[in-house]
Amino acid sequence: MSFSVGQVARLAGITVRTLHHYDEIGLLTPGERTHAGYRRYTDADLVRLQQILLYRELGFPLEEIAVILDEPHADELTHLRRQHELLTRRAQHLDTVIAAVERAIQAHTMNIPLTPEERFDIFGDFRPEDHDAEAERRWGDSHLYAQSRRRVAGYTKADWLELKAEAAAINDDLVAAYEAGLPADGEPAMDLAERHRGHITRWFYDCDHDIHRCLGDLYVDDPRFTAAFDALAPGLAGYLRQAIHANARRTT
């Protein structure tokens, strides 16, 4: 069985022009041609195209991909294992970046009096104060915003590291509850939501249940917050929101 250029382009989500270019540079030459000279791609060609697209996704230039794919004794499994390793490294890096972004989002109201070295130890190369303008615009008139800025202005490096560790522990327990299938309106999940509320109250501002409900909604409505929580476990933002609302209801 073979496929036309148009069929392959649709299957791979690329353009016919791209396939023609790959053929012209010798990267992917169709295994068959019709009597009229039209390109026909075999199953083996599709496997090679998959490898090309995966290496392209990993940032390799076409010239280097050609060398990699034409290595002697390098079969499909060899390439897949190599790509898996490269993608795993990228995922680990992205996890680190996402975690730093999450901390930056959580700290968007912070005015951090730390040395550059201390800041890097805690936040990496992300700058929570870059979010100050948005925070000022959204919450600048509230007394809670002022309360938060007063509190964090005096935090030391040790304070920030303790805050970070406490937040990570809550997140880890939330992920464990979520992945264990515990209902969001069950006692353990609601207790975790209460810990989350207490964490905010302890470190930032007095977070009552009404404010906590608004935060829960924000975690779902603002894609930046959603991405940060869902990076820990897909769907965690919605789970936390439900737990927060359930916890608020049980106090009324």
C-alpha positions in Angstrom: 0.0 0.0 0.0 1.3 3.5 -0.8 0.1 7.0 -0.4 0.0 10.1 -2.5 1.7 13.4 -1.5 -1.6 14.9 -0.6 -2.6 12.0 1.6 0.7 12.0 3.4 0.5 15.8 3.9 -2.9 15.4 5.5 -1.8 12.5 7.7 1.3 14.3 9.0 -0.2 17.7 9.3 2.4 19.3 7.0 2.2 20.9 3.5 2.8 19.3 0.2 5.5 21.9 -0.4 7.3 20.6 2.7 7.3 17.0 1.3 8.5 18.2 -2.0 11.4 20.0 -0.3 12.3 16.9 1.7 12.4 15.0 -1.6 14.5 17.7 -3.3 17.2 17.7 -0.6 17.2 13.9 -0.3 15.9 13.7 3.2 12.7 11.8 2.3 12.6 10.4 -1.2 9.3 8.5 -2.0 9.8 4.8 -2.4 7.5 4.6 -5.4 6.4 6.6 -8.4 3.6 6.1 -10.8 4.0 5.6 -14.5 3.2 9.3 -14.8 6.0 10.2 -12.4 3.8 11.1 -9.4 5.3 10.4 -5.9 3.9 7.6 -3.9 5.0 7.0 -0.2 5.3 3.6 1.3 4.9 2.5 4.9 8.7 2.7 5.3 8.6 6.3 4.0 6.0 7.2 6.6 8.1 5.7 9.4 11.1 7.9 8.2 8.8 10.9 8.0 7.7 10.3 11.6 11.3 10.3 12.6 12.0 13.5 10.7 9.1 15.3 12.3 10.1 14.1 15.8 13.6 15.3 15.4 12.3 18.6 14.0 10.1 18.9 17.1 13.3 18.5 19.2 15.0 21.3 17.3 17.4 19.5 15.0 18.2 21.1 11.7 17.3 19.1 8.5 21.0 18.6 7.6 21.6 17.0 11.0 18.5 14.9 10.8 19.7 13.5 7.5 23.0 12.4 9.1 21.2 10.9 12.1 18.7 8.9 10.1 21.3 7.5 7.8 23.6 6.2 10.6 24.5 2.6 10.0 22.7 0.1 12.2 20.3 2.8 13.6 16.9 1.2 13.3 13.5 2.7 14.2 13.7 1.5 17.8 17.1 3.2 18.2 15.7 6.5 17.1 12.6 6.1 19.2 14.7 5.5 22.3 16.9 8.4 21.6 13.9 10.7 21.0 12.3 9.4 24.2 15.4 10.3 26.2 15.6 13.8 24.6 11.9 14.4 25.1 12.2 13.3 28.7 15.0 15.7 29.3 12.9 18.5 27.8 9.9 17.5 29.9 12.1 17.6 33.0 13.3 21.1 32.1 9.7 22.2 31.4 8.6 20.9 34.7 11.3 23.0 36.4 10.2 26.0 34.4 6.5 25.4 35.1 7.2 25.1 38.9 9.1 28.4 38.8 6.2 30.0 36.9 3.8 28.7 39.5 5.9 30.2 42.3 6.0 33.5 40.3 2.3 33.5 39.9 1.6 32.7 43.5 4.0 35.5 44.4 2.7 38.1 42.0 1.9 40.5 44.9 5.3 40.2 46.5 7.9 42.9 47.1 10.9 40.7 47.8 13.8 42.2 49.8 16.3 39.5 48.9 19.8 39.6 47.4 20.1 38.4 43.8 21.8 35.2 45.1 19.0 34.5 47.5 16.4 35.3 44.9 18.0 32.8 42.5 18.1 30.1 45.2 14.3 30.5 45.7 12.9 31.5 42.4 15.5 30.6 39.8 15.7 33.1 37.0 12.0 34.2 37.3 11.1 37.6 38.7 7.9 37.6 40.7 7.9 41.4 40.8 7.4 41.3 37.0 3.8 40.7 37.9 3.5 43.7 40.2 1.9 45.9 37.6 -0.9 43.4 37.0 -1.4 42.8 40.7 -1.5 46.6 41.4 -4.1 47.0 38.6 -6.3 44.1 39.8 -6.1 44.4 43.6 -4.2 47.6 44.4 -7.2 49.2 46.1 -7.9 46.3 48.4 -6.7 46.2 52.0 -5.7 42.5 51.5 -3.2 43.6 48.8 -1.7 46.1 51.2 -1.6 43.5 54.0 0.2 41.1 51.8 2.8 43.6 50.7 3.4 44.6 54.3 3.9 41.0 55.4 6.2 39.9 52.5 8.3 43.0 52.7 10.0 41.7 55.9 10.5 38.1 54.9 14.0 36.7 54.9 15.4 34.0 52.7 14.6 31.4 55.4 11.0 32.6 55.5 10.7 32.3 51.7 12.2 28.8 51.7 9.8 27.7 54.5 6.9 29.2 52.6 8.0 27.4 49.5 8.4 24.1 51.3 4.9 24.4 52.9 3.3 25.2 49.6 5.0 22.2 47.9 3.8 19.9 50.7 0.2 21.0 50.2 0.5 20.6 46.5 2.0 17.1 46.9 -0.8 16.1 49.2 -3.4 17.5 46.8 -1.9 15.5 43.9 -1.9 12.4 46.0 -5.6 12.8 46.9 -6.6 13.6 43.4 -4.7 10.7 41.8 -6.1 8.4 44.5 -9.6 9.3 43.3 -10.7 10.9 46.6 -13.8 13.0 46.0 -13.3 16.7 46.0 -16.2 17.1 48.4 -14.9 14.4 50.8 -13.3 15.1 54.2 -9.6 14.6 53.1 -9.9 16.9 50.1 -11.8 19.5 52.1 -9.1 19.4 54.8 -6.5 20.0 52.2 -8.4 23.0 50.9 -8.5 24.3 54.5 -4.7 23.8 54.7 -4.4 25.8 51.5 -6.5 28.6 52.9 -4.5 28.6 56.1 -1.3 28.8 54.1 -2.5 31.9 52.4 -3.7 33.4 55.7 -0.4 32.6 57.4 1.9 34.0 54.8 0.0 36.7 52.8 -3.3 38.0 53.9 -6.5 37.1 55.9 -8.2 34.7 53.5 -11.7 34.0 54.6 -13.9 31.4 52.8 -15.5 33.9 50.4 -12.1 35.1 49.3 -10.9 31.5 49.1 -13.9 30.6 46.8 -12.9 33.5 44.5 -9.3 32.2 44.4 -10.6 28.7 43.5 -12.5 30.2 40.6 -9.5 32.1 39.5 -7.4 28.9 39.4 -9.8 27.6 36.7 -10.7 30.9 35.0 -7.2 32.2 34.5 -5.2 29.9 32.2 -1.9 30.8 33.9 -3.1 29.4 37.2 -4.7 26.4 35.5 -1.5 25.6 33.7 0.5 25.8 36.9 -1.7 23.4 38.9 -2.4 21.1 35.9 1.3 20.8 35.4 1.4 18.9 38.7 -1.5 16.7 37.6 -3.9 17.3 34.7 -7.2 18.4 36.1 -5.8 19.4 39.5 -7.0 23.1 39.2 -10.6 22.0 38.8 -10.2 19.5 41.7 -8.8 22.1 44.0 -11.6 24.6 43.1 -14.3 22.0 43.9 -12.5 21.1 47.2 -12.3 24.8 48.1 -16.0 25.4 47.4 -17.0 22.2 49.3 -14.8 23.3 52.3 -16.5 26.7 52.3 -20.0 25.1 52.3 -19.3 22.9 55.3 -18.6 26.0 57.4 -22.0 27.5 56.7 
